[in-house]
Structures are given as C-alpha cells and as structure tokens.
Amino acid sequence: MKTDYDVIIAGGGMAGLITASAIGFYSKKSARILVLDRNPPEEAGKKTNNGWTCGDATSMNSLRFLEKNIGVKYESPELEHPVKGVLVYSPDHKTKVRFEGEGFILNRKLLPQRQVRDAKSFDVEFKFNLSADRLVAENGYVTGVTGRADDGTPFKATAKIVIDATGSSSVLRKFLPIESYIEKEIDMDDIEATGRYILDFEQGKEDETFFTPDYCLIHLDQFIAPAGYAWVFPKGKNRVNIGLGVSKSGLNRRNKKFKLNDNLQSLIDKYVKDNPAIKTWRLSAGQAFDGNSKGNWQVPVRRHNDCMVANGFAVVGDAAWLPRPLDAGGIGPSMYAGVILGKVVAHALEAKDYSQEALWGYNVEYMTTHGYQMASFEVLRRYLQTLTNEQINYGMKHFLSEEDIRAISERRHPEFNRTQMMNPILLLRALSEYDLAKGLRYTAKKSQTLVQHNLAYPTTPAGFVAWKKTLLGEIEETTERFKPIEVAE
C-alpha cells in the first residue's frame, strides 16, 4: 500500500530527533521521514510549557556512541560545560563517592536546533505546531497518525512505521489500537516529580559538597528529596542547574510524619536557599536561557518498557520509559535507543517488512547493549526508598567499596562485598546494621539474577510471554519485600 511517508515520528524532542537522524543515516537518505513537533520551529524540542526542562547532564560515552554510529558530533554551544564525573554525598555530607567519567552539561534549549539541522541533512521533513493525538490502524498494523495543528486544523498522514516519542504520558501508547506486548500505562509510584532552576550566582562559602565547577553533585537525603535525590550540576563557575526529584507517595509520607505541607516547588526553593555556596542568585537570562530557567516535569523511574515494538509501531525515549531508575537520566538511554531503533527501522524498510518480528531487533539490541541493567537498578531504587538517612550514612561509609563504586560508574549493579562477614571488623559493622547489610546483599544477588535474565532476552516474539512471566515474578518479589518507610529527618 502506498503511504504518505515511510516513517512518521511523533515528538521532536531528544529521542525523536536522534531516531530521525539515525533512520536517515542507515537508509542512506532514501527513507521518507516526517517528524511532528507540537512546538514552533524556534522552540523545537520544548518539553513542557516551562521549557526544555532537564538535568542537562550526559556522559562522554553516550556522545561517543552517537558519533561512532551515525557521525553526529555535538560541540559548543550545545555542549555548555565539561565535567569530570559525579560526586554522590551521604545525607550528612561526611561521605562522598566519586564516580569518574567525563561528560558534559548540555544546553537543552540550543541542542534541538542543532538536532533539527542534523535531521534535515538526512532529508528529514518537519511539521511544526502540530500535535499527534491518535494512531491509525488497519489489519492489525499501525498505519498512520491523526492530530491537529495549533489553529485547530485536523491532520492525518499514513506511514509504513510510526514511532512514538511523545513522552512518558503518551496518549499514542495509551490508546494503541492493535494487540501487542507493549505496556500502555505505568504505575504512579514509578513516576517522579522533578523540578529545577538554572541560576547565575555569586560564589558564597567555598564548599565542594555544595558546589564545584568540575563535578556533578548528587545529594541523597530522605528529608530533602523523599524517595528521590537532589542535584547541583555546574554549567560554569557561576552558573548551575539545581533541583530535585521526589515520588508523590514518598513526599506524602514525609509530610504526614512531620506535619508539613511541602510540595515539589517549596522543597526546591528550600534546597536552593540552604546551599551556602550559591548566593545572590538570579534566573539565567539571554537567548540561550529565556523561557527555560525554571521548570518541572514528570520522569519514569522503572525499567524500560519490556517490549517496545508492535506491527508498524515503536516507542522510544520517555514514551518507552527509558530514563535510568536510579538517577532519572534519560539523555544517554535516548541516544543509545534512538541509534539502535534507527538502524532496525532502516533495515525493515529495505526488507519491506514492518511487522513486530521485523522490528524485534530493537528490543534485543537495546536490552543487550544498554538496557539489561535497568531492572536491577529499579530494585536498588526500591531498596533505597526503605532506608533512613542514618542507614544511608552508615552504608555509604562502611559498606560501599571501591569495586562497588567502579561498578556503578560503569552502569553495573554493585555487589556490596563488604557486607559479607569476611573479617572481624566487617562482622561487627554488619551486625550493628544487620538489616542494612542483609538488604544490600539481597539486592546484589537479585541484580545478578535480573542481569542474566535480561541478557537472555528472547530473540523472537515467540519467547516473550515466558520470559516476561519470569521477570515479573522476580520484580514482584522485591516489591513485596521493600515496602517504603516513614521518612526520617
């Protein structure tokens, strides 16, 4: 059947634009690709009315993956500030864990302009000021989308393959009109409310536990950011991306315990106010920051969708719940997934086969390349939500080894070998916090099981049902075991 396009990508954000360029690259510009963006051209990729809200950080490894595979290399001004790695601080600020690994803080307002230019160089077509609202299907295949322009004009276009990159609350995924293995909705406890400022400031007290231009800082604190974390990411010597994320249920428990009425914004404002290194601050302004210096958004923090394809259809980015469960970082996963999906789609177009089976390689390659760790990190996130600040302080000081730090920096699950009773000192430490040691050992063993299971992801749809049944059994066991606690100050 003749279609208007070979591929329609709904959503012109990070994941959608990278996927468009990847399809163009792997198809050698032969594919007819359309990207739909609800924003005007000058605001391409804008995530919410608040702007291009994001933590803005990504690793050098992700950027190199993009360059190596499709030849796209970012530079200034979209790469705003280099960092040497990440420092994670315990609630009492007495213990830090240094995760080495170079990266950059991006300018998320300017980056989409560069990504649109990249996509156009691969002959990708754009329609701005247009939102997709429903999928069109025929004979068990997705065959197009409908939507509306800003002026209310209806829109409809057909395609061999439609890709949903419209974000975590996607109505396209939710109302997918064909049978598939794709999960349509996410549990609200697997969503974090996040918000941040981009600020210019004067240097206050010199304290690298609160700000350093060389490292991204993460603060674990169940009172400041219940069931989440707070961050201070440098965008220069006197500019910062600062914010935090919380789960709704975690914030409700915290407020109830302490008879408080905080919301996300009041927590962020207090976090900024209490930072002694950031003084006399103001919202960053100018062309690169106007309309983007304050914002909030919802981020999925569970493993990615266990299946991301159907007949004539795929999900990517937040629509596929790609952000990492531990830190809600979605830029790197979107780079990996967008490149892999682009390659698979180009091959499907060449073979003239747009079935679930033809697109299945996206599931397999993403899982075995990048996604295999995410279920284990989901388990570790659930466990951390059961700990008090005192337990986090103790665990980071006594139970986190150099091997664990290296594992986390390489996006692997730590083994927490210090919780094993191998010598008298470790025995005393483990006995004094026996439940903590026991929980850490459990998450390490569960991680090994989940990683092995994910690396055995079925190579065809025929094995998916049995594979997922086993996965859900492992996940449900941890959900039952790790019940959230009342937050301790």
C-alpha positions as CSV (number, residue, x, y, z in Angstrom):
1,M,0.0,0.0,0.0
2,K,1.3,3.4,-0.9
3,T,1.7,5.7,2.1
4,D,2.4,9.4,2.6
5,Y,5.7,8.6,4.3
6,D,7.9,5.7,5.2
7,V,8.2,6.7,8.8
8,I,6.4,9.2,10.9
9,I,8.0,10.2,14.2
10,A,5.6,11.8,16.7
11,G,7.6,14.0,19.0
12,G,10.5,16.3,18.1
13,G,12.5,16.0,21.4
14,M,15.8,14.3,22.1
15,A,14.7,10.8,21.3
16,G,12.6,11.6,18.3
17,L,15.3,13.8,16.6
18,I,18.1,11.3,17.2
19,T,15.9,8.5,15.8
20,A,15.1,10.6,12.7
21,S,18.8,11.2,12.0
22,A,19.6,7.5,12.6
23,I,17.0,6.3,10.1
24,G,18.2,8.9,7.6
25,F,21.8,7.7,8.1
26,Y,21.2,4.0,7.9
27,S,18.8,4.3,5.0
28,K,21.3,6.5,3.1
29,K,18.7,9.3,2.9
30,S,16.4,7.0,0.9
31,A,13.6,7.0,3.6
32,R,10.8,9.5,3.5
33,I,10.7,10.6,7.2
34,L,8.4,13.1,8.9
35,V,8.8,14.5,12.4
36,L,5.8,16.0,14.1
37,D,6.6,18.7,16.7
38,R,3.9,20.5,18.7
39,N,6.2,23.5,19.1
40,P,7.0,26.3,16.6
41,P,10.4,25.9,14.8
42,E,12.2,28.4,17.1
43,E,11.2,26.3,20.1
44,A,11.9,22.8,18.7
45,G,12.1,20.1,21.2
46,K,10.4,22.1,24.0
47,K,9.2,19.5,26.6
48,T,6.6,21.4,28.5
49,N,5.2,25.0,28.8
50,N,8.0,25.5,31.4
51,G,10.7,24.9,28.8
52,W,13.3,22.3,27.9
53,T,13.3,21.1,31.5
54,C,16.0,18.6,32.2
55,G,19.0,17.9,34.4
56,D,21.1,18.6,31.2
57,A,23.9,16.1,32.0
58,T,25.2,13.3,29.8
59,S,28.2,11.1,29.7
60,M,31.1,11.2,27.2
61,N,30.4,7.5,26.4
62,S,26.9,8.4,25.1
63,L,28.2,11.2,23.0
64,R,30.9,8.9,21.5
65,F,28.3,6.2,20.8
66,L,26.3,8.8,18.7
67,E,29.4,10.0,16.8
68,K,30.7,6.5,16.2
69,N,27.5,5.1,14.8
70,I,25.9,7.9,12.9
71,G,28.6,10.5,12.6
72,V,26.8,13.2,14.7
73,K,29.2,15.1,17.0
74,Y,28.0,17.9,19.2
75,E,30.1,20.9,20.1
76,S,29.7,24.4,21.6
77,P,27.2,26.0,22.2
78,E,25.1,22.8,22.7
79,L,27.8,21.3,24.9
80,E,27.8,24.0,27.5
81,H,30.2,22.8,30.2
82,P,32.5,19.8,30.7
83,V,32.6,17.8,33.9
84,K,35.0,15.2,35.2
85,G,32.4,12.9,36.8
86,V,29.8,12.7,39.6
87,L,30.1,13.1,43.3
88,V,27.4,11.4,45.4
89,Y,27.1,12.7,49.0
90,S,25.5,11.0,52.0
91,P,22.8,12.9,53.9
92,D,25.3,14.1,56.5
93,H,27.8,15.2,53.7
94,K,30.5,13.3,55.5
95,T,30.9,10.6,52.9
96,K,31.3,11.1,49.2
97,V,31.5,8.6,46.4
98,R,33.4,9.7,43.4
99,F,32.2,8.3,40.1
100,E,34.8,9.1,37.5
101,G,33.8,9.5,33.9
102,E,33.9,12.6,31.7
103,G,30.7,14.2,30.5
104,F,29.0,17.4,29.6
105,I,26.2,19.6,30.8
106,L,24.1,20.4,27.7
107,N,22.2,23.5,26.8
108,R,18.9,21.8,26.2
109,K,17.3,24.9,24.6
110,L,20.0,25.2,21.9
111,L,20.6,21.5,21.3
112,P,17.3,20.8,19.5
113,Q,18.2,23.5,16.9
114,R,21.4,21.6,16.2
115,Q,19.5,18.3,16.1
116,V,16.9,19.6,13.6
117,R,19.7,20.7,11.4
118,D,21.3,17.3,11.6
119,A,18.0,15.6,10.8
120,K,17.4,17.9,7.8
121,S,20.9,17.0,6.5
122,F,19.4,13.5,6.2
123,D,16.4,14.8,4.3
124,V,14.0,14.5,7.2
125,E,10.8,16.6,6.8
126,F,9.2,18.5,9.7
127,K,5.8,19.7,10.5
128,F,5.8,22.1,13.5
129,N,2.9,23.4,15.6
130,L,1.2,20.1,15.2
131,S,0.3,17.5,17.9
132,A,-0.4,13.8,17.2
133,D,-3.4,12.5,19.2
134,R,-4.3,9.1,17.9
135,L,-2.8,6.2,15.9
136,V,-4.5,4.9,12.7
137,A,-4.6,1.1,12.3
138,E,-5.6,-1.4,9.6
139,N,-5.4,-5.2,9.6
140,G,-3.5,-5.4,12.9
141,Y,-0.9,-2.8,11.8
142,V,-0.4,0.8,12.8
143,T,-0.6,2.7,9.5
144,G,-0.6,6.4,10.5
145,V,-1.5,9.2,12.9
146,T,-4.1,11.8,13.3
147,G,-3.7,15.2,15.0
148,R,-4.4,18.9,15.0
149,A,-2.4,22.0,14.2
150,D,-2.4,24.9,16.7
151,D,-5.2,26.6,14.7
152,G,-7.4,23.5,15.1
153,T,-6.9,22.2,11.5
154,P,-7.1,18.4,11.5
155,F,-4.2,16.4,10.3
156,K,-3.8,12.8,9.1
157,A,-0.9,11.1,7.4
158,T,-0.1,7.4,6.7
159,A,3.2,5.6,7.1
160,K,4.7,2.2,7.0
161,I,6.1,2.7,10.5
162,V,5.0,5.1,13.2
163,I,7.4,5.9,16.1
164,D,6.1,7.4,19.4
165,A,8.5,9.8,21.0
166,T,5.9,12.0,22.7
167,G,6.9,11.5,26.3
168,S,6.1,9.4,29.4
169,S,2.4,10.3,29.4
170,S,1.9,9.4,25.7
171,V,-1.7,9.1,24.5
172,L,-0.5,7.3,21.4
173,R,0.9,4.4,23.5
174,K,-2.0,4.5,25.9
175,F,-4.6,4.1,23.1
176,L,-2.6,1.8,20.9
177,P,-5.3,0.3,18.7
178,I,-3.8,-3.1,17.9
179,E,-2.8,-6.1,20.0
180,S,0.7,-6.0,21.2
181,Y,3.1,-6.8,24.1
182,I,3.7,-3.1,24.8
183,E,2.6,-2.0,28.2
184,K,0.3,1.0,27.9
185,E,0.4,2.6,31.3
186,I,2.9,2.9,34.2
187,D,2.3,2.7,37.9
188,M,2.3,6.2,39.5
189,D,4.9,5.0,42.1
190,D,7.3,4.6,39.2
191,I,7.0,8.3,38.3
192,E,9.0,11.0,40.0
193,A,8.1,14.7,40.0
194,T,11.2,16.7,39.3
195,G,12.0,20.4,39.0
196,R,14.9,22.6,38.7
197,Y,16.3,26.2,38.2
198,I,19.1,27.4,36.0
199,L,20.8,30.1,38.0
200,D,23.6,32.7,37.7
201,F,25.0,33.3,41.2
202,E,27.8,34.8,43.2
203,Q,30.2,32.4,45.0
204,G,29.3,32.1,48.7
205,K,31.1,29.7,51.0
206,E,33.7,27.5,49.3
207,D,32.4,24.0,49.9
208,E,32.7,21.3,47.3
209,T,29.9,19.3,49.0
210,F,27.5,22.0,47.8
211,F,29.1,23.2,44.5
212,T,32.1,22.6,42.4
213,P,32.5,23.6,38.7
214,D,34.3,20.2,38.0
215,Y,31.7,17.7,39.1
216,C,28.0,17.0,39.1
217,L,26.8,16.7,42.7
218,I,24.0,14.4,43.9
219,H,22.7,14.6,47.4
220,L,20.9,11.6,48.9
221,D,18.5,12.8,51.6
222,Q,15.1,11.3,52.5
223,F,14.0,14.6,54.1
224,I,15.1,17.0,51.4
225,A,14.1,14.7,48.5
226,P,12.0,11.8,49.8
227,A,12.3,8.7,47.7
228,G,14.4,10.6,45.2
229,Y,17.5,12.8,45.2
230,A,18.7,16.3,44.8
231,W,21.3,17.7,42.4
232,V,23.7,20.5,41.8
233,F,25.1,20.4,38.2
234,P,27.6,23.1,37.2
235,K,27.0,24.9,33.9
236,G,30.1,27.1,34.6
237,K,31.9,28.7,37.5
238,N,28.9,30.8,38.4
239,R,26.0,29.1,36.7
240,V,24.2,26.0,37.9
241,N,21.4,23.6,37.1
242,I,19.9,22.8,40.6
243,G,16.9,20.8,41.5
244,L,15.4,17.6,42.9
245,G,13.0,14.8,42.3
246,V,10.6,13.1,44.6
247,S,7.9,10.4,44.4
248,K,4.4,11.6,45.3
249,S,3.9,8.8,47.8
250,G,7.3,9.5,49.4
251,L,6.5,13.2,49.8
252,N,3.1,12.4,51.2
253,R,4.6,10.1,53.8
254,R,7.3,12.7,54.7
255,N,4.7,15.5,55.1
256,K,2.4,13.3,57.2
257,K,5.2,12.3,59.6
258,F,6.5,15.8,60.2
259,K,3.1,17.6,59.9
260,L,4.3,19.6,57.0
261,N,2.7,20.8,53.8
262,D,5.6,21.0,51.4
263,N,5.3,20.5,47.7
264,L,7.9,20.0,45.0
265,Q,8.5,23.7,44.5
266,S,8.8,24.5,48.2
267,L,11.3,21.7,48.6
268,I,13.4,23.1,45.6
269,D,13.2,26.6,47.0
270,K,14.4,25.5,50.4
271,Y,17.2,23.4,48.8
272,V,18.5,26.4,46.9
273,K,18.2,28.7,49.9
274,D,20.1,26.4,52.2
275,N,23.0,26.0,49.8
276,P,25.8,28.1,51.3
277,A,27.9,28.1,48.1
278,I,25.2,29.8,46.0
279,K,24.4,33.4,46.9
280,T,22.7,36.4,45.4
281,W,21.3,34.2,42.6
282,R,19.1,35.1,39.7
283,L,17.5,33.2,36.9
284,S,19.8,32.8,33.9
285,A,18.7,35.0,31.1
286,G,19.6,35.7,27.5
287,Q,18.8,33.9,24.2
288,A,20.2,30.6,25.4
289,F,18.1,30.6,28.6
290,D,15.0,32.7,28.3
291,G,11.9,30.5,28.9
292,N,14.0,27.7,30.3
293,S,15.4,28.8,33.6
294,K,12.7,27.4,35.8
295,G,10.6,24.3,35.2
296,N,9.2,20.9,36.4
297,W,8.4,17.6,34.7
298,Q,7.4,14.0,35.3
299,V,10.0,11.3,34.8
300,P,9.5,7.5,34.7
301,V,12.0,5.7,37.0
302,R,11.4,2.0,36.4
303,R,12.9,-0.4,33.9
304,H,12.1,0.5,30.3
305,N,9.0,-1.0,28.6
306,D,9.6,-4.7,28.4
307,C,8.5,-4.7,24.8
308,M,9.0,-1.5,22.6
309,V,7.6,-2.7,19.2
310,A,4.4,-3.8,17.5
311,N,3.3,-4.2,14.0
312,G,4.2,-0.9,12.3
313,F,4.9,0.8,15.6
314,A,7.7,1.5,18.1
315,V,8.2,3.6,21.3
316,V,11.4,5.5,22.2
317,G,12.6,8.0,24.8
318,D,10.3,8.7,27.8
319,A,7.4,7.2,25.9
320,A,9.3,3.9,26.3
321,W,10.2,4.8,30.0
322,L,13.9,4.8,29.1
323,P,15.3,7.1,31.9
324,R,17.5,5.2,34.4
325,P,15.7,4.2,37.6
326,L,18.5,5.4,39.9
327,D,19.1,8.9,38.7
328,A,16.3,9.5,36.2
329,G,18.8,10.3,33.5
330,G,17.2,9.9,30.1
331,I,19.6,11.6,27.7
332,G,22.1,8.7,27.4
333,P,19.4,6.0,27.1
334,S,17.7,8.0,24.4
335,M,20.9,8.3,22.4
336,Y,21.5,4.6,22.5
337,A,17.9,3.7,21.8
338,G,17.5,6.2,19.0
339,V,20.5,5.0,17.1
340,I,19.5,1.3,17.5
341,L,15.9,1.9,16.5
342,G,17.0,3.9,13.5
343,K,19.2,1.1,12.3
344,V,16.4,-1.5,12.8
345,V,13.8,0.6,11.1
346,A,16.1,1.3,8.1
347,H,16.6,-2.5,7.7
348,A,12.8,-3.1,8.0
349,L,12.2,-0.6,5.2
350,E,14.7,-2.2,3.0
351,A,13.2,-5.6,3.6
352,K,9.6,-4.2,3.1
353,D,8.6,-5.9,6.3
354,Y,7.1,-3.7,9.0
355,S,5.9,-6.4,11.4
356,Q,6.6,-6.8,15.1
357,E,9.0,-9.6,14.1
358,A,10.9,-7.3,11.7
359,L,11.3,-4.6,14.4
360,W,12.0,-7.0,17.3
361,G,15.8,-6.5,16.9
362,Y,15.3,-3.1,18.6
363,N,14.2,-4.8,21.7
364,V,17.0,-7.3,21.6
365,E,19.9,-4.9,20.8
366,Y,18.8,-2.2,23.2
367,M,18.5,-4.7,26.0
368,T,21.8,-6.4,25.4
369,T,23.7,-3.1,24.7
370,H,22.3,-0.8,27.4
371,G,19.0,-1.8,29.0
372,Y,20.0,-5.1,30.7
373,Q,20.9,-3.2,33.9
374,M,17.7,-1.3,34.3
375,A,15.6,-3.9,36.1
376,S,18.4,-4.3,38.7
377,F,18.7,-0.6,39.2
378,E,14.9,-0.5,39.7
379,V,15.3,-3.0,42.5
380,L,18.1,-0.9,44.1
381,R,15.9,2.2,43.8
382,R,13.1,0.4,45.7
383,Y,15.5,-0.7,48.4
384,L,17.0,2.8,48.9
385,Q,13.5,4.1,49.5
386,T,13.3,1.8,52.5
387,L,16.3,3.3,54.2
388,T,16.6,6.2,56.7
389,N,19.2,8.9,56.4
390,E,21.1,7.3,59.2
391,Q,21.3,4.0,57.4
392,I,22.4,5.7,54.1
393,N,25.1,7.5,56.1
394,Y,26.3,4.2,57.6
395,G,26.0,2.2,54.4
396,M,28.0,4.6,52.3
397,K,30.7,4.9,54.9
398,H,31.2,1.2,55.8
399,F,29.6,-1.0,53.1
400,L,30.5,0.7,49.7
401,S,33.8,-0.5,48.3
402,E,36.0,0.8,45.5
403,E,34.7,-2.2,43.4
404,D,31.1,-1.1,44.0
405,I,31.9,2.5,43.0
406,R,33.6,1.3,39.8
407,A,30.6,-0.9,39.0
408,I,28.1,2.0,39.4
409,S,30.3,4.3,37.4
410,E,30.2,1.7,34.6
411,R,26.4,1.4,35.0
412,R,26.7,-2.0,36.6
413,H,25.0,-3.1,39.9
414,P,27.4,-3.1,42.9
415,E,27.9,-6.4,44.7
416,F,28.4,-4.9,48.2
417,N,31.0,-7.4,49.1
418,R,31.8,-5.5,52.3
419,T,28.5,-6.8,53.7
420,Q,29.9,-10.3,53.7
421,M,31.3,-11.3,57.1
422,M,34.9,-11.9,56.0
423,N,36.8,-10.4,58.9
424,P,36.1,-9.3,62.5
425,I,35.8,-5.6,61.6
426,L,33.3,-6.2,58.8
427,L,31.5,-8.7,61.1
428,L,31.0,-6.0,63.8
429,R,29.8,-3.5,61.2
430,A,27.4,-5.9,59.6
431,L,26.0,-7.0,62.9
432,S,25.5,-3.4,64.1
433,E,23.4,-2.8,60.9
434,Y,22.4,-6.4,60.2
435,D,19.1,-5.5,58.3
436,L,21.0,-3.0,56.1
437,A,23.8,-5.5,55.3
438,K,21.2,-8.2,54.6
439,G,19.2,-5.9,52.3
440,L,22.3,-4.8,50.3
441,R,23.3,-8.4,49.8
442,Y,19.8,-9.3,48.7
443,T,19.8,-6.5,46.1
444,A,23.2,-7.6,44.8
445,K,22.1,-11.2,44.3
446,K,18.8,-10.2,42.8
447,S,20.7,-7.9,40.4
448,Q,22.8,-10.8,39.2
449,T,19.7,-12.8,38.5
450,L,18.0,-9.9,36.7
451,V,21.0,-9.1,34.6
452,Q,21.4,-12.7,33.5
453,H,17.7,-12.9,32.7
454,N,17.8,-9.7,30.6
455,L,20.8,-10.8,28.7
456,A,18.8,-13.8,27.7
457,Y,16.1,-11.6,26.2
458,P,14.1,-13.6,23.6
459,T,15.4,-13.2,20.1
460,T,11.9,-13.6,18.6
461,P,8.4,-12.7,19.9
462,A,7.7,-16.4,20.4
463,G,9.7,-16.5,23.7
464,F,8.5,-13.2,25.1
465,V,5.5,-14.3,27.3
466,A,7.5,-16.9,29.2
467,W,10.5,-14.5,29.6
468,K,8.3,-11.7,31.0
469,K,6.4,-14.1,33.4
470,T,9.8,-14.9,35.0
471,L,10.8,-11.2,35.1
472,L,7.6,-10.1,36.8
473,G,8.0,-12.9,39.4
474,E,11.4,-11.5,40.3
475,I,10.3,-7.9,40.3
476,E,7.1,-8.6,42.4
477,E,9.2,-10.4,45.0
478,T,11.3,-7.3,45.5
479,T,8.2,-5.0,45.5
480,E,6.7,-7.1,48.3
481,R,10.0,-7.2,50.3
482,F,10.9,-3.5,50.0
483,K,8.0,-1.5,51.5
484,P,8.7,2.2,51.8
485,I,9.3,3.5,55.3
486,E,8.3,6.6,57.1
487,V,11.0,9.2,56.2
488,A,13.4,10.1,59.0
489,E,14.9,13.5,59.3
